[in-house]
Amino acid sequence: MTEYGVRAVRTYLRSRGPAPASVLDRYVTGFCLLMAVMVLGHPLAGVFAGLAGPVDPGRVGAGAALLSLALAGFLAGARTAGPVVLNGPDASWLLLSPLNRRDLLARPARTLGVVALVAGLLFGVGLLAVLGAPDQLVWRVLAALVLGVATTVGGMALAVLGQAGQAAHAGRAGQAGQPWQPWQLWLTVAIVALLVLAAVAVTNQLRTVLTVAAHAPLPALAATAAGAVVTAGLLARHAWRSLDRIPTLTLTTASTRAGHVASATASLDTSALTWIVEDNHWRARRLGSRRWPRLSGPLAPAWQDWRRLARRPGWLATIAGTSVLPAVFAQAGAPPAALAMAVLVGGLAVAATATSGARRDAGNPALARLIGTAHRPTLAARAVLPALLSGTWTSLALLLTSLSGAANLPLSDVAPLGLVVAPALAAAALRMARRAPVDHSMPIIETPGGPIPTGILKWSATGPDLALIGSLPALIALTTPGVATAPYLAAQAVWSAVVLAGYVWRGRAR
């Protein structure tokens, strides 16, 4: 094939497809973009004007921690997604043809550039919000945006290099059986460094450094921005040259995963996303066999959740690390109501990570009946691990929030409150795991903002509604300053037990 093979093939495919965009279509698109810029220009200018001046020194550390976590999440998401992804037809046909690999991947590479550009602009706005603009607003805004775009473009290029590096040392594995992948290593180091930076920033140990950076002179800002642009440009150039080295298996796997995600998103079946992630994780592992302990009755089926969690110590460490997020939100100035909701939502999310067995029982009721145990005792046994995880996480999150000085409760009451709310969160997590798929036949509500499908609303509220009802005493205690906590602790303990017992009693096998 010649150098222009990909262009010729795409031209041929377009000639056999729908009619190309006309001049009128391009005019309408440009006019809509211009109107969007004109409509959003004044609010954005107001936002940038509101960022002028110094910021509260007490919130600089929390803002820097949130910014570091957001950037680490961006890099981790890019690595998980691929990041270079082809659509289904290209991955099935053009990828396996003798076309030039780099030309074939040029279009998804440009898409990644647009994604990195948008993320970089948002990161630059966040950087400006954290550091402020004590003087020279226009130049500091420009420097923040340039730094943000350079950071995200460099991070995306590093993710692409990591994807290409999966085959750079193929066949050169050491005695350990795993090839050394330097770009993957550098990407992991960058993510870990950002997490460490967030942990240090939340303790306000970087307040002096951040203050110096906020009042840096313009020549220093220009030099920093220029260095970031040069580094990002070098990484992007190297990533562009490495496109033809990305292995076919890696591209097809990423494209298949992206196709599953797109299908689940288009059909509003968001529960399929967690199944995809879980199945992909265990499919690539070789697990050893070990004798189970002697468990009788409903405890035996519930033991699989404990074994599954024990096989993922890194996931446990990640869950424990996220308990610092409510304290970060508190230092960033979150109101008590938002802080209480963040703690309860986090506890519910942690409890939901230990309900895989209940989800499989609901998805395959025939297999659950073959086990031969009663449904209610099995459901009660499966609630033990979610309650333990959510109670531990919620207590740790409230403890860290209380140490930061943002909680309304005394330090001696935060741990009991997290434990007594755990049964209600476990019941809500089991309700989320056993809910039916989205019912798209439900009516649609017409609103001035557009139609709202009630099926996805009902599906989304199934589970969180029970968590909200079951945590009312704890919410009142967390949002009311100076309240006596002993009655609310007793009420929450009784109410959580009632909610869990009522859910188990009313639970029926499908």
GIBEL-V105081 format. One record per backbone hydrogen bond with DSSP energy under -0.5 kcal/mol. CO is the residue of the C=O (numbers start at 0). NH is the residue of the N-H. If there is no record, write none. Layout:
BEGIN
<<CO | NH> <CO | NH>>
END
This chain:
BEGIN
<<1 | 4> <3 | 7> <4 | 8> <5 | 9> <6 | 10> <7 | 11> <8 | 12> <9 | 13> <10 | 14> <11 | 15> <13 | 16> <21 | 25> <22 | 26> <23 | 27> <24 | 28> <25 | 29> <26 | 30> <27 | 31> <28 | 32> <29 | 33> <30 | 34> <31 | 35> <32 | 36> <33 | 37> <34 | 38> <35 | 39> <36 | 40> <37 | 41> <38 | 42> <39 | 43> <40 | 44> <41 | 45> <42 | 46> <43 | 47> <44 | 48> <45 | 49> <46 | 50> <48 | 51> <50 | 132> <52 | 132> <55 | 58> <55 | 59> <56 | 59> <56 | 60> <58 | 62> <59 | 63> <60 | 64> <61 | 65> <62 | 66> <63 | 67> <64 | 68> <65 | 69> <66 | 70> <67 | 71> <68 | 72> <69 | 73> <70 | 74> <71 | 75> <72 | 76> <73 | 77> <74 | 78> <75 | 79> <76 | 80> <77 | 81> <82 | 84> <86 | 90> <87 | 91> <88 | 92> <88 | 93> <89 | 94> <93 | 96> <96 | 98> <99 | 103> <100 | 104> <102 | 105> <104 | 108> <105 | 109> <106 | 110> <107 | 111> <108 | 112> <109 | 113> <110 | 114> <111 | 115> <112 | 116> <113 | 117> <114 | 118> <115 | 119> <116 | 120> <117 | 121> <118 | 122> <119 | 123> <120 | 124> <121 | 125> <122 | 126> <123 | 127> <124 | 128> <125 | 129> <126 | 130> <127 | 131> <132 | 52> <135 | 139> <136 | 140> <137 | 141> <138 | 142> <139 | 143> <140 | 144> <141 | 145> <142 | 146> <143 | 147> <144 | 148> <145 | 149> <146 | 150> <147 | 151> <148 | 152> <149 | 153> <150 | 154> <151 | 155> <152 | 156> <153 | 157> <154 | 158> <155 | 159> <156 | 160> <157 | 161> <158 | 162> <159 | 163> <160 | 164> <162 | 165> <163 | 166> <164 | 168> <166 | 169> <168 | 171> <173 | 176> <177 | 173> <179 | 181> <180 | 184> <181 | 185> <182 | 186> <183 | 187> <184 | 188> <185 | 189> <186 | 190> <187 | 191> <188 | 192> <189 | 193> <190 | 194> <191 | 195> <192 | 196> <193 | 197> <194 | 198> <195 | 199> <196 | 200> <197 | 201> <198 | 202> <199 | 202> <199 | 204> <200 | 203> <203 | 206> <205 | 209> <206 | 210> <207 | 211> <208 | 212> <209 | 213> <210 | 214> <212 | 215> <216 | 220> <217 | 221> <218 | 222> <219 | 223> <220 | 224> <221 | 225> <222 | 226> <223 | 227> <224 | 228> <225 | 229> <226 | 230> <227 | 231> <228 | 232> <229 | 233> <230 | 234> <231 | 235> <232 | 236> <233 | 237> <234 | 238> <235 | 239> <236 | 240> <237 | 241> <239 | 242> <241 | 244> <242 | 245> <246 | 250> <247 | 251> <248 | 252> <249 | 253> <250 | 254> <251 | 255> <252 | 256> <253 | 257> <254 | 258> <255 | 259> <256 | 260> <257 | 261> <258 | 262> <259 | 263> <260 | 264> <261 | 265> <262 | 266> <263 | 268> <264 | 267> <267 | 269> <268 | 271> <269 | 272> <269 | 273> <270 | 274> <271 | 275> <272 | 276> <273 | 277> <274 | 278> <275 | 279> <276 | 280> <277 | 281> <278 | 282> <279 | 283> <281 | 284> <284 | 286> <292 | 294> <295 | 298> <296 | 299> <297 | 301> <298 | 302> <299 | 302> <300 | 303> <301 | 304> <301 | 305> <302 | 306> <303 | 307> <304 | 308> <305 | 309> <306 | 310> <308 | 311> <311 | 315> <312 | 316> <313 | 317> <314 | 318> <315 | 319> <316 | 320> <317 | 321> <319 | 322> <320 | 323> <321 | 324> <323 | 327> <324 | 328> <325 | 329> <326 | 330> <327 | 331> <328 | 333> <329 | 332> <334 | 338> <335 | 339> <336 | 340> <337 | 341> <338 | 342> <339 | 343> <340 | 344> <341 | 345> <342 | 346> <343 | 347> <344 | 348> <345 | 349> <346 | 350> <347 | 351> <348 | 352> <349 | 352> <350 | 353> <351 | 354> <354 | 358> <355 | 359> <356 | 360> <357 | 361> <358 | 362> <359 | 363> <363 | 367> <364 | 368> <365 | 369> <366 | 370> <367 | 371> <368 | 371> <373 | 377> <374 | 378> <375 | 379> <376 | 380> <377 | 381> <378 | 382> <379 | 382> <380 | 383> <381 | 385> <382 | 386> <383 | 387> <384 | 388> <385 | 389> <386 | 390> <387 | 391> <388 | 392> <389 | 393> <390 | 394> <391 | 395> <392 | 396> <393 | 397> <394 | 398> <395 | 399> <396 | 400> <397 | 401> <398 | 402> <399 | 403> <400 | 405> <400 | 406> <401 | 404> <409 | 412> <409 | 413> <410 | 414> <412 | 416> <413 | 417> <414 | 418> <415 | 419> <416 | 420> <418 | 421> <420 | 424> <421 | 425> <422 | 426> <423 | 427> <424 | 428> <425 | 429> <426 | 430> <427 | 431> <428 | 432> <429 | 433> <431 | 434> <437 | 439> <438 | 441> <442 | 453> <443 | 445> <444 | 446> <444 | 451> <446 | 449> <449 | 446> <451 | 444> <452 | 456> <453 | 457> <454 | 458> <455 | 459> <456 | 460> <457 | 461> <459 | 463> <460 | 462> <460 | 464> <462 | 466> <463 | 467> <464 | 468> <465 | 469> <466 | 470> <468 | 471> <470 | 474> <471 | 475> <472 | 476> <473 | 477> <474 | 478> <475 | 479> <478 | 480> <479 | 482> <482 | 484> <483 | 487> <484 | 488> <485 | 489> <486 | 490> <487 | 491> <488 | 492> <489 | 493> <490 | 494> <491 | 495> <492 | 496> <493 | 497> <494 | 498> <495 | 499> <496 | 500> <497 | 501> <498 | 502> <499 | 503> <500 | 504> <501 | 505> <502 | 506>>
END
